Amino acid sequence: MKIRTLIVDDEALARERLAGLLRAETEIEIIGQCADGREAVEAIRRDKPDLVFLDVQMPELDGFGVLTELGGEVTPEVVFVTAYDQFAVKAFEIHAVDYVMKPFDRERLQTALRRAVDRLQQKQAGSMQQQLAALLADLRPEEKPADRLAIKTDGRVVFVKFSDIDWVEAADNYVKIHVGTEGHMLRETMNSLEARLPAKRFLRISRSTIVNVEKVKELQPLFHGDYAVILRNGAKLTLSRGYREKLRDLGIS
């Protein structure tokens, strides 16, 4: 029997790459592709695939949200697809739910397929439901706070630890993450990124600037209530007078 397989990923190139690799596997029958989590929930309920390649990071409804929405009513085998998220990968391994990393590797994909085939042969509906419930309990909510950013650039993913970031500046629809002599562009708003960064370490000093307070060397008063913020690497930023209350967070009354 063919393994009826559904591909779920919000990136068209990733779907095409994965589909191309799976078509070479004789036991696989691709029954559909979905570009978002909502579409995936409908397809899984409607078509009841044996196997789902499910992207972790998707807008609105991510991979974990898809499983939560299904609520155990349909229990296909799941191979998670992820470009990053080390904590999630660890949980997948603990609960024997396999994963493949982007960019896809044929050998790693075949390993995941062998495990999926074994699971399908041995599958008992109750055990799979319990494992997915245990996985979701570990991942929602995450007990361990993130300590880094994952930034996609030039077809690869760069991991940047919060502690390594010097400062952040707004750049149109992006933010630019300054790490030493390097700059990394991330498609995100300043408000959104500010909410993700540790509040005790990072300080918003203007509409367009966030600074790592541990990297601040000195402050110099300027005109009209502004301050020059000098970093240890020599960078010179400006704390706007509208953000003067932030000086208390730097220990200045």
C-alpha positions as CSV (number, residue, x, y, z in Angstrom):
1,M,0.0,0.0,0.0
2,K,1.1,3.5,-0.7
3,I,1.6,6.0,2.2
4,R,-0.8,8.8,1.5
5,T,1.2,11.9,2.3
6,L,0.3,15.6,2.8
7,I,2.9,18.4,2.6
8,V,2.3,21.5,4.7
9,D,4.7,24.5,4.4
10,D,4.1,28.2,3.8
11,E,7.1,28.5,1.5
12,A,6.5,27.4,-2.1
13,L,10.1,26.6,-2.8
14,A,10.3,24.4,0.3
15,R,7.1,22.5,-0.8
16,E,8.5,22.0,-4.2
17,R,11.8,20.7,-2.9
18,L,10.2,18.3,-0.5
19,A,7.7,17.1,-3.1
20,G,10.5,16.4,-5.6
21,L,12.4,14.3,-3.0
22,L,9.3,12.4,-2.0
23,R,8.3,11.6,-5.6
24,A,11.5,9.5,-5.8
25,E,10.3,7.3,-3.0
26,T,8.2,4.5,-4.4
27,E,6.1,3.9,-1.2
28,I,4.9,7.6,-1.1
29,E,1.8,9.0,-2.7
30,I,1.5,12.8,-2.4
31,I,-2.2,13.5,-2.0
32,G,-1.9,17.3,-1.6
33,Q,0.0,20.3,-0.5
34,C,-1.0,23.1,1.9
35,A,0.4,26.6,2.2
36,D,-0.9,27.4,5.7
37,G,-2.2,25.9,8.9
38,R,-5.9,26.5,8.3
39,E,-5.8,24.8,5.0
40,A,-3.8,21.9,6.5
41,V,-6.5,21.3,9.2
42,E,-9.2,21.1,6.6
43,A,-7.1,18.8,4.4
44,I,-6.2,16.4,7.2
45,R,-9.8,16.2,8.4
46,R,-11.1,15.7,4.8
47,D,-8.5,13.4,3.3
48,K,-7.1,11.6,6.5
49,P,-3.5,11.2,5.2
50,D,-1.3,8.5,6.7
51,L,1.7,10.9,6.9
52,V,2.0,14.7,7.2
53,F,5.2,16.7,6.7
54,L,4.2,19.7,8.9
55,D,6.1,23.0,8.9
56,V,6.7,24.3,12.5
57,Q,6.9,28.0,11.6
58,M,3.8,29.3,9.7
59,P,1.9,32.6,10.1
60,E,-1.5,32.7,12.0
61,L,-1.6,28.9,12.7
62,D,1.7,27.2,13.1
63,G,2.4,23.4,13.1
64,F,1.7,23.1,16.8
65,G,-1.5,25.0,16.3
66,V,-2.6,22.6,13.6
67,L,-2.2,19.6,16.0
68,T,-4.1,21.5,18.7
69,E,-6.9,22.4,16.3
70,L,-7.2,18.7,15.3
71,G,-7.4,17.7,19.0
72,G,-6.6,14.1,18.4
73,E,-9.7,13.5,16.2
74,V,-7.4,12.5,13.3
75,T,-4.0,11.1,14.0
76,P,-1.7,10.8,11.0
77,E,2.0,10.2,11.5
78,V,3.8,13.6,11.6
79,V,7.2,14.5,10.5
80,F,8.0,18.1,11.5
81,V,9.8,20.4,9.2
82,T,11.8,23.2,10.8
83,A,14.5,25.7,9.8
84,Y,15.4,26.2,13.5
85,D,14.0,25.9,17.0
86,Q,16.4,23.6,19.0
87,F,14.1,23.2,21.9
88,A,11.3,21.9,19.7
89,V,13.7,19.5,18.0
90,K,14.7,18.1,21.4
91,A,11.1,17.5,22.3
92,F,10.5,15.7,18.9
93,E,13.3,13.3,19.8
94,I,12.1,12.7,23.3
95,H,8.6,11.8,22.0
96,A,9.8,9.9,18.9
97,V,8.1,12.3,16.5
98,D,10.6,12.7,13.7
99,Y,11.7,16.0,12.0
100,V,13.7,17.2,9.0
101,M,15.7,20.4,8.9
102,K,15.7,22.9,6.1
103,P,17.4,22.8,3.6
104,F,16.2,19.2,3.0
105,D,18.7,16.4,2.8
106,R,17.8,13.2,0.9
107,E,19.5,10.9,3.3
108,R,17.9,12.5,6.4
109,L,14.5,12.5,4.7
110,Q,14.9,8.7,3.9
111,T,15.7,8.1,7.6
112,A,12.5,10.0,8.6
113,L,10.5,8.0,6.1
114,R,11.8,4.6,7.4
115,R,10.8,5.7,10.9
116,A,7.4,6.7,9.7
117,V,6.9,3.4,7.9
118,D,7.8,1.5,11.1
119,R,5.4,3.7,13.1
120,L,2.6,3.1,10.6
121,Q,3.1,-0.7,10.7
122,Q,3.1,-0.7,14.6
123,K,0.6,2.1,15.1
124,Q,-2.0,2.0,17.8
125,A,-4.4,4.9,17.8
126,G,-4.2,5.4,21.6
127,S,-0.3,5.6,21.8
128,M,0.0,8.1,19.0
129,Q,-2.6,10.4,20.6
130,Q,-0.8,10.2,23.9
131,Q,2.6,11.1,22.4
132,L,1.2,14.1,20.5
133,A,-0.5,15.3,23.7
134,A,2.8,14.9,25.6
135,L,4.6,16.8,22.9
136,L,2.1,19.7,23.0
137,A,2.3,19.8,26.8
138,D,6.1,20.3,26.5
139,L,5.8,23.0,23.8
140,R,2.8,25.0,24.7
141,P,3.6,27.1,26.6
142,E,7.4,26.9,26.4
143,E,8.8,26.8,29.9
144,K,12.3,27.7,28.7
145,P,12.5,31.3,27.3
146,A,14.3,31.7,24.0
147,D,17.9,33.0,24.2
148,R,18.6,33.8,20.6
149,L,17.1,35.0,17.3
150,A,17.0,32.9,14.1
151,I,17.6,35.1,11.1
152,K,17.1,33.7,7.5
153,T,19.6,35.2,5.1
154,D,20.8,34.1,1.7
155,G,19.2,30.7,1.9
156,R,20.6,29.9,5.3
157,V,19.7,30.5,9.0
158,V,22.0,32.6,11.2
159,F,21.5,32.1,15.0
160,V,22.3,35.3,17.1
161,K,22.4,35.1,20.9
162,F,20.6,38.0,22.6
163,S,23.8,38.5,24.7
164,D,25.8,39.1,21.5
165,I,23.5,41.9,20.1
166,D,24.9,45.4,20.5
167,W,21.9,47.4,19.2
168,V,19.0,47.3,16.8
169,E,17.8,49.9,14.4
170,A,14.7,50.3,12.3
171,A,15.2,49.9,8.5
172,D,11.9,50.4,6.6
173,N,10.0,47.1,6.9
174,Y,13.0,45.4,8.5
175,V,15.1,45.8,11.6
176,K,18.9,45.7,11.5
177,I,20.6,43.6,14.2
178,H,24.1,44.9,15.0
179,V,26.5,42.2,16.3
180,G,30.1,43.5,16.4
181,T,31.0,44.4,12.9
182,E,28.2,42.4,11.4
183,G,24.6,43.5,10.5
184,H,21.7,41.1,10.0
185,M,18.4,42.1,8.4
186,L,15.2,40.7,10.0
187,R,11.7,41.3,8.6
188,E,10.0,42.4,11.8
189,T,8.7,45.6,13.3
190,M,10.5,47.3,16.2
191,N,7.6,46.9,18.5
192,S,7.4,43.1,17.8
193,L,11.1,42.6,18.2
194,E,11.1,44.7,21.4
195,A,8.5,42.4,22.9
196,R,10.7,39.3,22.1
197,L,13.9,40.7,23.6
198,P,14.6,40.3,27.3
199,A,13.3,43.5,29.0
200,K,16.0,43.6,31.6
201,R,18.7,43.6,29.0
202,F,17.4,45.7,26.1
203,L,16.2,49.3,26.2
204,R,14.2,51.3,23.7
205,I,16.0,54.7,23.5
206,S,14.2,56.1,20.5
207,R,11.5,55.2,18.0
208,S,14.1,53.6,15.8
209,T,16.7,52.3,18.3
210,I,17.0,49.5,20.8
211,V,20.2,49.0,22.8
212,N,21.7,46.2,24.8
213,V,22.3,48.0,28.1
214,E,25.3,45.7,28.9
215,K,27.0,47.1,25.9
216,V,26.7,50.8,27.0
217,K,29.9,52.4,28.0
218,E,28.8,56.0,28.8
219,L,26.1,58.7,28.3
220,Q,26.8,62.2,27.2
221,P,24.2,65.0,27.4
222,L,23.3,66.7,24.2
223,F,21.0,69.7,23.4
224,H,17.2,69.8,24.1
225,G,17.3,66.8,26.6
226,D,18.8,64.3,24.2
227,Y,21.7,62.0,25.2
228,A,24.5,60.4,23.3
229,V,24.8,56.7,24.1
230,I,28.3,55.4,23.6
231,L,28.7,51.7,23.3
232,R,31.8,49.7,24.1
233,N,32.5,49.1,20.4
234,G,32.6,52.8,19.8
235,A,29.1,53.1,18.2
236,K,27.3,56.4,19.1
237,L,23.5,56.3,19.4
238,T,21.0,58.9,20.5
239,L,18.6,58.7,23.4
240,S,15.7,60.9,22.4
241,R,14.2,63.2,25.1
242,G,10.9,61.5,24.7
243,Y,12.6,58.4,26.2
244,R,14.3,60.2,29.1
245,E,12.4,58.1,31.6
246,K,14.5,55.1,30.3
247,L,17.5,56.6,32.1
248,R,16.1,55.2,35.3
249,D,16.6,51.7,33.8
250,L,20.2,52.6,33.3
251,G,20.5,53.6,36.9
252,I,20.3,57.4,36.4
253,S,17.7,59.4,38.2
